[in-house]
């Protein structure tokens, strides 16, 4: 499992972030398809700075507040 797929799994976990891929994509911003590809490992070796920071910020907001 990649770093990005772990972040997305946490955000989608019903007890943690409880977000859909579409909601994650709208928050980052990027497409739902791109989020799916990051989660499955099809993409992720070279993630843009904007998307990387967006995912990390969203993870920090949703998961840190849930703990």
C-alpha positions in Angstrom: 0.0 0.0 0.0 1.4 3.4 -1.0 1.4 6.5 1.2 -1.3 8.1 -1.0 -3.6 5.0 -0.9 -3.3 5.0 2.9 -4.3 8.6 3.2 -7.3 7.9 0.9 -8.3 4.8 2.8 -8.2 6.8 6.0 -10.4 9.5 4.5 -12.9 6.9 3.2 -13.0 4.9 6.5 -16.5 5.1 7.9 -15.1 5.7 11.4 -12.5 8.2 10.4 -13.1 10.5 7.4 -16.3 8.9 6.0 -15.7 10.6 2.6 -16.4 9.4 -0.9 -13.7 9.6 -3.7 -15.8 12.3 -5.3 -15.8 14.4 -2.1 -12.0 13.9 -1.7 -11.5 14.9 -5.3 -13.6 18.0 -5.0 -11.7 19.0 -1.8 -8.2 18.5 -3.2 -9.0 19.4 -6.2 -8.7 16.7 -8.8 -11.0 14.1 -10.4 -12.6 11.1 -8.7 -10.9 9.0 -11.3 -7.5 10.3 -10.2 -8.3 9.6 -6.5 -9.2 6.0 -7.5 -6.0 5.6 -9.4 -4.0 6.9 -6.5 -5.8 4.5 -4.1 -5.1 1.5 -6.4 -1.5 2.5 -7.1 -2.0 3.1 -10.8 -0.8 6.6 -10.2 1.2 8.2 -7.4 4.9 8.0 -8.3 4.8 11.6 -9.3 1.9 13.5 -7.7 1.7 17.3 -8.3 2.6 19.5 -5.4 -0.9 21.0 -5.3 -2.6 17.6 -5.1 -0.1 16.2 -2.6 -0.5 19.2 -0.3 -4.3 19.1 -0.7 -4.5 15.4 0.3 -2.2 15.9 3.3 -4.1 19.0 4.4 -7.5 17.2 4.1 -6.2 14.2 5.9 -4.9 16.3 8.7 -8.2 18.2 9.0 -10.5 15.1 8.9 -8.4 12.4 10.6 -6.8 14.6 13.3 -10.1 15.9 14.4 -11.6 12.4 14.5 -9.0 11.1 16.9 
